[in-house]
């Protein structure tokens, strides 16, 4: 289960991504240097390192793309 919602379409070439602290699941406390599980509404998940926490709620992340998984049950396939 994800700890923080992210939009994987926003990942840059260095596997960096930002999200908002308000998108953290209930009870999750974010901390600088913490490794968390991020995911989207399609069931995609990835491990990420919290690299920045700003006062305005912006969360900087570095993804470990080697841990990226997709929920195949929800993946649309065109034939």
PDB file of N, CA, C and O in Angstrom:
ATOM      1  N   UNK A   1       0.847  -1.175   0.000  1.00  0.00           N
ATOM      2  CA  UNK A   1       0.000   0.000   0.000  1.00  0.00           C
ATOM      3  C   UNK A   1       0.894   1.240   0.000  1.00  0.00           C
ATOM      4  O   UNK A   1       1.889   1.305   0.722  1.00  0.00           O
ATOM      5  N   UNK A   2       0.525   2.212  -0.816  1.00  0.00           N
ATOM      6  CA  UNK A   2       1.334   3.417  -0.922  1.00  0.00           C
ATOM      7  C   UNK A   2       1.229   4.287   0.332  1.00  0.00           C
ATOM      8  O   UNK A   2       0.235   4.249   1.057  1.00  0.00           O
ATOM      9  N   UNK A   3       2.273   5.064   0.561  1.00  0.00           N
ATOM     10  CA  UNK A   3       2.275   6.020   1.658  1.00  0.00           C
ATOM     11  C   UNK A   3       2.022   7.442   1.164  1.00  0.00           C
ATOM     12  O   UNK A   3       1.553   8.295   1.918  1.00  0.00           O
ATOM     13  N   UNK A   4       2.336   7.689  -0.107  1.00  0.00           N
ATOM     14  CA  UNK A   4       2.176   9.021  -0.684  1.00  0.00           C
ATOM     15  C   UNK A   4       1.765   8.878  -2.141  1.00  0.00           C
ATOM     16  O   UNK A   4       2.362   8.107  -2.892  1.00  0.00           O
ATOM     17  N   UNK A   5       0.734   9.632  -2.537  1.00  0.00           N
ATOM     18  CA  UNK A   5       0.300   9.637  -3.930  1.00  0.00           C
ATOM     19  C   UNK A   5       1.245  10.495  -4.750  1.00  0.00           C
ATOM     20  O   UNK A   5       1.664  11.568  -4.314  1.00  0.00           O
ATOM     21  N   UNK A   6       1.581  10.008  -5.956  1.00  0.00           N
ATOM     22  CA  UNK A   6       2.406  10.758  -6.896  1.00  0.00           C
ATOM     23  C   UNK A   6       1.838  10.607  -8.301  1.00  0.00           C
ATOM     24  O   UNK A   6       1.027   9.721  -8.571  1.00  0.00           O
ATOM     25  N   UNK A   7       2.280  11.485  -9.183  1.00  0.00           N
ATOM     26  CA  UNK A   7       1.940  11.403 -10.602  1.00  0.00           C
ATOM     27  C   UNK A   7       3.205  10.970 -11.338  1.00  0.00           C
ATOM     28  O   UNK A   7       4.106  11.780 -11.558  1.00  0.00           O
ATOM     29  N   UNK A   8       3.274   9.697 -11.717  1.00  0.00           N
ATOM     30  CA  UNK A   8       4.473   9.176 -12.367  1.00  0.00           C
ATOM     31  C   UNK A   8       4.736   9.832 -13.729  1.00  0.00           C
ATOM     32  O   UNK A   8       5.836   9.699 -14.266  1.00  0.00           O
ATOM     33  N   UNK A   9       3.765  10.527 -14.288  1.00  0.00           N
ATOM     34  CA  UNK A   9       3.976  11.232 -15.547  1.00  0.00           C
ATOM     35  C   UNK A   9       4.894  12.438 -15.372  1.00  0.00           C
ATOM     36  O   UNK A   9       5.357  13.010 -16.360  1.00  0.00           O
ATOM     37  N   UNK A  10       5.159  12.828 -14.138  1.00  0.00           N
ATOM     38  CA  UNK A  10       5.979  14.005 -13.850  1.00  0.00           C
ATOM     39  C   UNK A  10       7.428  13.667 -13.490  1.00  0.00           C
ATOM     40  O   UNK A  10       8.180  14.557 -13.095  1.00  0.00           O
ATOM     41  N   UNK A  11       7.833  12.409 -13.618  1.00  0.00           N
ATOM     42  CA  UNK A  11       9.210  12.000 -13.289  1.00  0.00           C
ATOM     43  C   UNK A  11      10.169  12.612 -14.301  1.00  0.00           C
ATOM     44  O   UNK A  11       9.931  12.533 -15.507  1.00  0.00           O
ATOM     45  N   UNK A  12      11.264  13.228 -13.816  1.00  0.00           N
ATOM     46  CA  UNK A  12      12.237  13.806 -14.744  1.00  0.00           C
ATOM     47  C   UNK A  12      13.296  12.766 -15.124  1.00  0.00           C
ATOM     48  O   UNK A  12      13.239  11.625 -14.667  1.00  0.00           O
ATOM     49  N   UNK A  13      14.247  13.158 -15.950  1.00  0.00           N
ATOM     50  CA  UNK A  13      15.266  12.245 -16.469  1.00  0.00           C
ATOM     51  C   UNK A  13      16.195  11.702 -15.396  1.00  0.00           C
ATOM     52  O   UNK A  13      16.864  10.690 -15.606  1.00  0.00           O
ATOM     53  N   UNK A  14      16.240  12.371 -14.242  1.00  0.00           N
ATOM     54  CA  UNK A  14      17.106  11.916 -13.136  1.00  0.00           C
ATOM     55  C   UNK A  14      16.309  11.155 -12.085  1.00  0.00           C
ATOM     56  O   UNK A  14      16.797  10.920 -10.980  1.00  0.00           O
ATOM     57  N   UNK A  15      15.082  10.769 -12.428  1.00  0.00           N
ATOM     58  CA  UNK A  15      14.175  10.021 -11.541  1.00  0.00           C
ATOM     59  C   UNK A  15      13.752  10.827 -10.321  1.00  0.00           C
ATOM     60  O   UNK A  15      13.484  10.265  -9.259  1.00  0.00           O
ATOM     61  N   UNK A  16      13.693  12.145 -10.479  1.00  0.00           N
ATOM     62  CA  UNK A  16      13.204  13.031  -9.420  1.00  0.00           C
ATOM     63  C   UNK A  16      11.735  13.353  -9.685  1.00  0.00           C
ATOM     64  O   UNK A  16      11.273  13.364 -10.826  1.00  0.00           O
ATOM     65  N   UNK A  17      11.026  13.612  -8.603  1.00  0.00           N
ATOM     66  CA  UNK A  17       9.592  13.845  -8.674  1.00  0.00           C
ATOM     67  C   UNK A  17       9.185  14.685  -7.479  1.00  0.00           C
ATOM     68  O   UNK A  17       9.832  14.629  -6.433  1.00  0.00           O
ATOM     69  N   UNK A  18       8.128  15.457  -7.618  1.00  0.00           N
ATOM     70  CA  UNK A  18       7.587  16.178  -6.473  1.00  0.00           C
ATOM     71  C   UNK A  18       6.131  15.796  -6.271  1.00  0.00           C
ATOM     72  O   UNK A  18       5.438  15.404  -7.209  1.00  0.00           O
ATOM     73  N   UNK A  19       5.689  15.916  -5.045  1.00  0.00           N
ATOM     74  CA  UNK A  19       4.290  15.697  -4.676  1.00  0.00           C
ATOM     75  C   UNK A  19       3.983  16.690  -3.561  1.00  0.00           C
ATOM     76  O   UNK A  19       4.788  17.572  -3.260  1.00  0.00           O
ATOM     77  N   UNK A  20       2.836  16.540  -2.967  1.00  0.00           N
ATOM     78  CA  UNK A  20       2.442  17.403  -1.856  1.00  0.00           C
ATOM     79  C   UNK A  20       2.219  16.568  -0.602  1.00  0.00           C
ATOM     80  O   UNK A  20       1.678  15.464  -0.669  1.00  0.00           O
ATOM     81  N   UNK A  21       2.636  17.098   0.532  1.00  0.00           N
ATOM     82  CA  UNK A  21       2.470  16.387   1.800  1.00  0.00           C
ATOM     83  C   UNK A  21       1.010  16.048   2.069  1.00  0.00           C
ATOM     84  O   UNK A  21       0.719  15.047   2.725  1.00  0.00           O
ATOM     85  N   UNK A  22       0.094  16.866   1.573  1.00  0.00           N
ATOM     86  CA  UNK A  22      -1.333  16.605   1.793  1.00  0.00           C
ATOM     87  C   UNK A  22      -1.804  15.325   1.096  1.00  0.00           C
ATOM     88  O   UNK A  22      -2.885  14.823   1.400  1.00  0.00           O
ATOM     89  N   UNK A  23      -1.005  14.792   0.163  1.00  0.00           N
ATOM     90  CA  UNK A  23      -1.349  13.549  -0.523  1.00  0.00           C
ATOM     91  C   UNK A  23      -0.854  12.305   0.212  1.00  0.00           C
ATOM     92  O   UNK A  23      -1.023  11.189  -0.278  1.00  0.00           O
ATOM     93  N   UNK A  24      -0.242  12.489   1.387  1.00  0.00           N
ATOM     94  CA  UNK A  24       0.196  11.345   2.197  1.00  0.00           C
ATOM     95  C   UNK A  24      -1.031  10.640   2.767  1.00  0.00           C
ATOM     96  O   UNK A  24      -2.029  11.281   3.099  1.00  0.00           O
ATOM     97  N   UNK A  25      -0.949   9.340   2.873  1.00  0.00           N
ATOM     98  CA  UNK A  25      -2.041   8.561   3.448  1.00  0.00           C
ATOM     99  C   UNK A  25      -2.189   8.916   4.929  1.00  0.00           C
ATOM    100  O   UNK A  25      -1.241   9.361   5.576  1.00  0.00           O
ATOM    101  N   UNK A  26      -3.369   8.713   5.434  1.00  0.00           N
ATOM    102  CA  UNK A  26      -3.667   9.025   6.829  1.00  0.00           C
ATOM    103  C   UNK A  26      -2.685   8.312   7.763  1.00  0.00           C
ATOM    104  O   UNK A  26      -2.468   7.105   7.649  1.00  0.00           O
ATOM    105  N   UNK A  27      -2.103   9.071   8.677  1.00  0.00           N
ATOM    106  CA  UNK A  27      -1.181   8.519   9.668  1.00  0.00           C
ATOM    107  C   UNK A  27       0.279   8.504   9.245  1.00  0.00           C
ATOM    108  O   UNK A  27       1.154   8.221  10.063  1.00  0.00           O
ATOM    109  N   UNK A  28       0.555   8.803   7.981  1.00  0.00           N
ATOM    110  CA  UNK A  28       1.940   8.813   7.502  1.00  0.00           C
ATOM    111  C   UNK A  28       2.582  10.149   7.850  1.00  0.00           C
ATOM    112  O   UNK A  28       2.043  11.211   7.540  1.00  0.00           O
ATOM    113  N   UNK A  29       3.742  10.081   8.500  1.00  0.00           N
ATOM    114  CA  UNK A  29       4.519  11.274   8.827  1.00  0.00           C
ATOM    115  C   UNK A  29       5.759  11.242   7.949  1.00  0.00           C
ATOM    116  O   UNK A  29       6.547  10.297   8.007  1.00  0.00           O
ATOM    117  N   UNK A  30       5.928  12.271   7.142  1.00  0.00           N
ATOM    118  CA  UNK A  30       7.063  12.336   6.229  1.00  0.00           C
ATOM    119  C   UNK A  30       8.256  12.980   6.910  1.00  0.00           C
ATOM    120  O   UNK A  30       8.106  13.923   7.687  1.00  0.00           O
ATOM    121  N   UNK A  31       9.455  12.459   6.611  1.00  0.00           N
ATOM    122  CA  UNK A  31      10.683  12.999   7.190  1.00  0.00           C
ATOM    123  C   UNK A  31      11.783  13.007   6.135  1.00  0.00           C
ATOM    124  O   UNK A  31      11.858  12.107   5.298  1.00  0.00           O
ATOM    125  N   UNK A  32      12.615  14.003   6.180  1.00  0.00           N
ATOM    126  CA  UNK A  32      13.745  14.122   5.276  1.00  0.00           C
ATOM    127  C   UNK A  32      14.654  12.900   5.429  1.00  0.00           C
ATOM    128  O   UNK A  32      14.997  12.518   6.548  1.00  0.00           O
ATOM    129  N   UNK A  33      15.043  12.289   4.313  1.00  0.00           N
ATOM    130  CA  UNK A  33      15.906  11.117   4.338  1.00  0.00           C
ATOM    131  C   UNK A  33      15.172   9.794   4.485  1.00  0.00           C
ATOM    132  O   UNK A  33      15.793   8.732   4.450  1.00  0.00           O
ATOM    133  N   UNK A  34      13.876   9.850   4.648  1.00  0.00           N
ATOM    134  CA  UNK A  34      13.052   8.654   4.826  1.00  0.00           C
ATOM    135  C   UNK A  34      12.804   7.978   3.472  1.00  0.00           C
ATOM    136  O   UNK A  34      12.634   8.652   2.457  1.00  0.00           O
ATOM    137  N   UNK A  35      12.784   6.657   3.468  1.00  0.00           N
ATOM    138  CA  UNK A  35      12.396   5.897   2.289  1.00  0.00           C
ATOM    139  C   UNK A  35      10.927   5.513   2.454  1.00  0.00           C
ATOM    140  O   UNK A  35      10.532   4.934   3.466  1.00  0.00           O
ATOM    141  N   UNK A  36      10.118   5.852   1.430  1.00  0.00           N
ATOM    142  CA  UNK A  36       8.684   5.584   1.488  1.00  0.00           C
ATOM    143  C   UNK A  36       8.242   4.881   0.212  1.00  0.00           C
ATOM    144  O   UNK A  36       8.990   4.808  -0.764  1.00  0.00           O
ATOM    145  N   UNK A  37       7.019   4.367   0.234  1.00  0.00           N
ATOM    146  CA  UNK A  37       6.413   3.741  -0.930  1.00  0.00           C
ATOM    147  C   UNK A  37       5.437   4.732  -1.535  1.00  0.00           C
ATOM    148  O   UNK A  37       4.471   5.144  -0.892  1.00  0.00           O
ATOM    149  N   UNK A  38       5.700   5.113  -2.781  1.00  0.00           N
ATOM    150  CA  UNK A  38       4.821   6.055  -3.465  1.00  0.00           C
ATOM    151  C   UNK A  38       4.031   5.306  -4.531  1.00  0.00           C
ATOM    152  O   UNK A  38       4.470   4.275  -5.041  1.00  0.00           O
ATOM    153  N   UNK A  39       2.865   5.838  -4.857  1.00  0.00           N
ATOM    154  CA  UNK A  39       2.043   5.173  -5.857  1.00  0.00           C
ATOM    155  C   UNK A  39       0.993   6.089  -6.430  1.00  0.00           C
ATOM    156  O   UNK A  39       0.785   7.207  -5.959  1.00  0.00           O
ATOM    157  N   UNK A  40       0.329   5.584  -7.467  1.00  0.00           N
ATOM    158  CA  UNK A  40      -0.735   6.351  -8.107  1.00  0.00           C
ATOM    159  C   UNK A  40      -2.044   5.576  -8.036  1.00  0.00           C
ATOM    160  O   UNK A  40      -2.110   4.507  -7.430  1.00  0.00           O
ATOM    161  N   UNK A  41      -3.078   6.118  -8.654  1.00  0.00           N
ATOM    162  CA  UNK A  41      -4.395   5.488  -8.605  1.00  0.00           C
ATOM    163  C   UNK A  41      -4.532   4.297  -9.543  1.00  0.00           C
ATOM    164  O   UNK A  41      -5.548   3.603  -9.513  1.00  0.00           O
ATOM    165  N   UNK A  42      -3.518   4.048 -10.383  1.00  0.00           N
ATOM    166  CA  UNK A  42      -3.538   2.909 -11.289  1.00  0.00           C
ATOM    167  C   UNK A  42      -2.880   1.670 -10.684  1.00  0.00           C
ATOM    168  O   UNK A  42      -2.806   0.628 -11.335  1.00  0.00           O
ATOM    169  N   UNK A  43      -2.404   1.778  -9.445  1.00  0.00           N
ATOM    170  CA  UNK A  43      -1.770   0.642  -8.785  1.00  0.00           C
ATOM    171  C   UNK A  43      -0.274   0.551  -8.994  1.00  0.00           C
ATOM    172  O   UNK A  43       0.346  -0.417  -8.555  1.00  0.00           O
ATOM    173  N   UNK A  44       0.329   1.541  -9.659  1.00  0.00           N
ATOM    174  CA  UNK A  44       1.781   1.567  -9.827  1.00  0.00           C
ATOM    175  C   UNK A  44       2.417   1.985  -8.511  1.00  0.00           C
ATOM    176  O   UNK A  44       1.930   2.892  -7.836  1.00  0.00           O
ATOM    177  N   UNK A  45       3.516   1.313  -8.146  1.00  0.00           N
ATOM    178  CA  UNK A  45       4.203   1.587  -6.886  1.00  0.00           C
ATOM    179  C   UNK A  45       5.705   1.681  -7.109  1.00  0.00           C
ATOM    180  O   UNK A  45       6.243   1.078  -8.038  1.00  0.00           O
ATOM    181  N   UNK A  46       6.380   2.444  -6.249  1.00  0.00           N
ATOM    182  CA  UNK A  46       7.824   2.589  -6.336  1.00  0.00           C
ATOM    183  C   UNK A  46       8.366   3.066  -4.991  1.00  0.00           C
ATOM    184  O   UNK A  46       7.709   3.830  -4.283  1.00  0.00           O
ATOM    185  N   UNK A  47       9.542   2.618  -4.653  1.00  0.00           N
ATOM    186  CA  UNK A  47      10.226   3.100  -3.461  1.00  0.00           C
ATOM    187  C   UNK A  47      10.859   4.450  -3.791  1.00  0.00           C
ATOM    188  O   UNK A  47      11.379   4.650  -4.889  1.00  0.00           O
ATOM    189  N   UNK A  48      10.811   5.381  -2.824  1.00  0.00           N
ATOM    190  CA  UNK A  48      11.359   6.717  -3.058  1.00  0.00           C
ATOM    191  C   UNK A  48      12.010   7.261  -1.793  1.00  0.00           C
ATOM    192  O   UNK A  48      11.589   6.957  -0.677  1.00  0.00           O
ATOM    193  N   UNK A  49      13.034   8.063  -1.989  1.00  0.00           N
ATOM    194  CA  UNK A  49      13.726   8.740  -0.900  1.00  0.00           C
ATOM    195  C   UNK A  49      13.211  10.172  -0.827  1.00  0.00           C
ATOM    196  O   UNK A  49      13.186  10.878  -1.835  1.00  0.00           O
ATOM    197  N   UNK A  50      12.799  10.603   0.370  1.00  0.00           N
ATOM    198  CA  UNK A  50      12.358  11.983   0.561  1.00  0.00           C
ATOM    199  C   UNK A  50      13.609  12.855   0.621  1.00  0.00           C
ATOM    200  O   UNK A  50      14.417  12.729   1.541  1.00  0.00           O
ATOM    201  N   UNK A  51      13.764  13.745  -0.368  1.00  0.00           N
ATOM    202  CA  UNK A  51      14.961  14.576  -0.470  1.00  0.00           C
ATOM    203  C   UNK A  51      14.719  16.031  -0.089  1.00  0.00           C
ATOM    204  O   UNK A  51      15.667  16.784   0.131  1.00  0.00           O
ATOM    205  N   UNK A  52      13.458  16.424  -0.013  1.00  0.00           N
ATOM    206  CA  UNK A  52      13.151  17.804   0.338  1.00  0.00           C
ATOM    207  C   UNK A  52      11.743  17.890   0.918  1.00  0.00           C
ATOM    208  O   UNK A  52      10.814  17.258   0.414  1.00  0.00           O
ATOM    209  N   UNK A  53      11.595  18.667   1.968  1.00  0.00           N
ATOM    210  CA  UNK A  53      10.293  18.971   2.571  1.00  0.00           C
ATOM    211  C   UNK A  53      10.236  20.476   2.762  1.00  0.00           C
ATOM    212  O   UNK A  53      10.958  21.022   3.596  1.00  0.00           O
ATOM    213  N   UNK A  54       9.386  21.153   2.000  1.00  0.00           N
ATOM    214  CA  UNK A  54       9.320  22.603   2.116  1.00  0.00           C
ATOM    215  C   UNK A  54       8.180  23.012   3.039  1.00  0.00           C
ATOM    216  O   UNK A  54       7.267  22.232   3.308  1.00  0.00           O
ATOM    217  N   UNK A  55       8.250  24.237   3.511  1.00  0.00           N
ATOM    218  CA  UNK A  55       7.234  24.765   4.415  1.00  0.00           C
ATOM    219  C   UNK A  55       5.857  24.855   3.769  1.00  0.00           C
ATOM    220  O   UNK A  55       4.841  24.849   4.464  1.00  0.00           O
ATOM    221  N   UNK A  56       5.821  24.939   2.436  1.00  0.00           N
ATOM    222  CA  UNK A  56       4.533  25.041   1.748  1.00  0.00           C
ATOM    223  C   UNK A  56       3.931  23.684   1.389  1.00  0.00           C
ATOM    224  O   UNK A  56       2.921  23.617   0.689  1.00  0.00           O
ATOM    225  N   UNK A  57       4.556  22.590   1.873  1.00  0.00           N
ATOM    226  CA  UNK A  57       4.004  21.254   1.678  1.00  0.00           C
ATOM    227  C   UNK A  57       4.540  20.495   0.483  1.00  0.00           C
ATOM    228  O   UNK A  57       4.107  19.372   0.226  1.00  0.00           O
ATOM    229  N   UNK A  58       5.474  21.080  -0.255  1.00  0.00           N
ATOM    230  CA  UNK A  58       6.065  20.398  -1.396  1.00  0.00           C
ATOM    231  C   UNK A  58       7.039  19.328  -0.904  1.00  0.00           C
ATOM    232  O   UNK A  58       7.863  19.582  -0.025  1.00  0.00           O
ATOM    233  N   UNK A  59       6.937  18.133  -1.479  1.00  0.00           N
ATOM    234  CA  UNK A  59       7.794  17.006  -1.100  1.00  0.00           C
ATOM    235  C   UNK A  59       8.645  16.628  -2.304  1.00  0.00           C
ATOM    236  O   UNK A  59       8.116  16.254  -3.351  1.00  0.00           O
ATOM    237  N   UNK A  60       9.964  16.725  -2.157  1.00  0.00           N
ATOM    238  CA  UNK A  60      10.884  16.306  -3.211  1.00  0.00           C
ATOM    239  C   UNK A  60      11.262  14.848  -3.001  1.00  0.00           C
ATOM    240  O   UNK A  60      11.525  14.422  -1.876  1.00  0.00           O
ATOM    241  N   UNK A  61      11.288  14.090  -4.087  1.00  0.00           N
ATOM    242  CA  UNK A  61      11.540  12.646  -4.013  1.00  0.00           C
ATOM    243  C   UNK A  61      12.537  12.224  -5.086  1.00  0.00           C
ATOM    244  O   UNK A  61      12.575  12.799  -6.174  1.00  0.00           O
ATOM    245  N   UNK A  62      13.339  11.216  -4.768  1.00  0.00           N
ATOM    246  CA  UNK A  62      14.149  10.523  -5.757  1.00  0.00           C
ATOM    247  C   UNK A  62      13.657   9.088  -5.795  1.00  0.00           C
ATOM    248  O   UNK A  62      13.688   8.380  -4.789  1.00  0.00           O
ATOM    249  N   UNK A  63      13.204   8.665  -6.970  1.00  0.00           N
ATOM    250  CA  UNK A  63      12.644   7.329  -7.116  1.00  0.00           C
ATOM    251  C   UNK A  63      13.735   6.291  -7.315  1.00  0.00           C
ATOM    252  O   UNK A  63      14.765   6.572  -7.928  1.00  0.00           O
ATOM    253  N   UNK A  64      13.510   5.093  -6.797  1.00  0.00           N
ATOM    254  CA  UNK A  64      14.361   3.937  -7.071  1.00  0.00           C
ATOM    255  C   UNK A  64      13.620   3.136  -8.136  1.00  0.00           C
ATOM    256  O   UNK A  64      12.831   2.248  -7.814  1.00  0.00           O
ATOM    257  N   UNK A  65      13.877   3.454  -9.409  1.00  0.00           N
ATOM    258  CA  UNK A  65      13.107   2.857 -10.504  1.00  0.00           C
ATOM    259  C   UNK A  65      13.285   1.340 -10.603  1.00  0.00           C
ATOM    260  O   UNK A  65      12.505   0.675 -11.284  1.00  0.00           O
ATOM    261  N   UNK A  66      14.284   0.794  -9.943  1.00  0.00           N
ATOM    262  CA  UNK A  66      14.450  -0.655  -9.899  1.00  0.00           C
ATOM    263  C   UNK A  66      13.354  -1.331  -9.084  1.00  0.00           C
ATOM    264  O   UNK A  66      13.166  -2.544  -9.177  1.00  0.00           O
ATOM    265  N   UNK A  67      12.637  -0.552  -8.290  1.00  0.00           N
ATOM    266  CA  UNK A  67      11.553  -1.111  -7.479  1.00  0.00           C
ATOM    267  C   UNK A  67      10.174  -0.822  -8.071  1.00  0.00           C
ATOM    268  O   UNK A  67       9.160  -1.221  -7.498  1.00  0.00           O
ATOM    269  N   UNK A  68      10.128  -0.129  -9.219  1.00  0.00           N
ATOM    270  CA  UNK A  68       8.850   0.247  -9.834  1.00  0.00           C
ATOM    271  C   UNK A  68       8.079  -0.999 -10.260  1.00  0.00           C
ATOM    272  O   UNK A  68       8.616  -1.874 -10.939  1.00  0.00           O
ATOM    273  N   UNK A  69       6.821  -1.066  -9.856  1.00  0.00           N
ATOM    274  CA  UNK A  69       5.952  -2.165 -10.276  1.00  0.00           C
ATOM    275  C   UNK A  69       4.641  -1.595 -10.794  1.00  0.00           C
ATOM    276  O   UNK A  69       4.167  -0.554 -10.339  1.00  0.00           O
ATOM    277  N   UNK A  70       4.074  -2.302 -11.754  1.00  0.00           N
ATOM    278  CA  UNK A  70       2.786  -1.923 -12.305  1.00  0.00           C
ATOM    279  C   UNK A  70       1.747  -2.963 -11.934  1.00  0.00           C
ATOM    280  O   UNK A  70       2.042  -4.154 -11.839  1.00  0.00           O
ATOM    281  N   UNK A  71       0.541  -2.500 -11.729  1.00  0.00           N
ATOM    282  CA  UNK A  71      -0.577  -3.402 -11.447  1.00  0.00           C
ATOM    283  C   UNK A  71      -1.106  -3.905 -12.774  1.00  0.00           C
ATOM    284  O   UNK A  71      -1.950  -3.259 -13.396  1.00  0.00           O
ATOM    285  N   UNK A  72      -0.616  -5.051 -13.211  1.00  0.00           N
ATOM    286  CA  UNK A  72      -1.009  -5.617 -14.504  1.00  0.00           C
ATOM    287  C   UNK A  72      -2.490  -5.854 -14.667  1.00  0.00           C
ATOM    288  O   UNK A  72      -3.002  -5.873 -15.786  1.00  0.00           O
ATOM    289  N   UNK A  73      -3.180  -6.035 -13.564  1.00  0.00           N
ATOM    290  CA  UNK A  73      -4.624  -6.284 -13.639  1.00  0.00           C
ATOM    291  C   UNK A  73      -5.363  -5.042 -14.133  1.00  0.00           C
ATOM    292  O   UNK A  73      -6.481  -5.137 -14.639  1.00  0.00           O
ATOM    293  N   UNK A  74      -4.737  -3.889 -13.983  1.00  0.00           N
ATOM    294  CA  UNK A  74      -5.390  -2.644 -14.393  1.00  0.00           C
ATOM    295  C   UNK A  74      -4.784  -2.033 -15.647  1.00  0.00           C
ATOM    296  O   UNK A  74      -5.193  -0.953 -16.071  1.00  0.00           O
ATOM    297  N   UNK A  75      -3.814  -2.714 -16.241  1.00  0.00           N
ATOM    298  CA  UNK A  75      -3.148  -2.173 -17.411  1.00  0.00           C
ATOM    299  C   UNK A  75      -3.970  -2.454 -18.654  1.00  0.00           C
ATOM    300  O   UNK A  75      -4.306  -3.604 -18.937  1.00  0.00           O
ATOM    301  N   UNK A  76      -4.294  -1.406 -19.396  1.00  0.00           N
ATOM    302  CA  UNK A  76      -5.052  -1.566 -20.628  1.00  0.00           C
ATOM    303  C   UNK A  76      -4.098  -1.982 -21.754  1.00  0.00           C
ATOM    304  O   UNK A  76      -2.995  -1.449 -21.874  1.00  0.00           O
ATOM    305  N   UNK A  77      -4.532  -2.923 -22.560  1.00  0.00           N
ATOM    306  CA  UNK A  77      -3.704  -3.397 -23.664  1.00  0.00           C
ATOM    307  C   UNK A  77      -4.499  -3.219 -24.950  1.00  0.00           C
ATOM    308  O   UNK A  77      -5.625  -3.704 -25.063  1.00  0.00           O
ATOM    309  N   UNK A  78      -3.914  -2.527 -25.914  1.00  0.00           N
ATOM    310  CA  UNK A  78      -4.565  -2.344 -27.205  1.00  0.00           C
ATOM    311  C   UNK A  78      -4.160  -3.481 -28.120  1.00  0.00           C
ATOM    312  O   UNK A  78      -2.990  -3.862 -28.177  1.00  0.00           O
ATOM    313  N   UNK A  79      -5.130  -4.016 -28.832  1.00  0.00           N
ATOM    314  CA  UNK A  79      -4.847  -5.129 -29.759  1.00  0.00           C
ATOM    315  C   UNK A  79      -5.122  -4.664 -31.183  1.00  0.00           C
ATOM    316  O   UNK A  79      -4.953  -5.435 -32.128  1.00  0.00           O
TER     317      UNK A  79
END
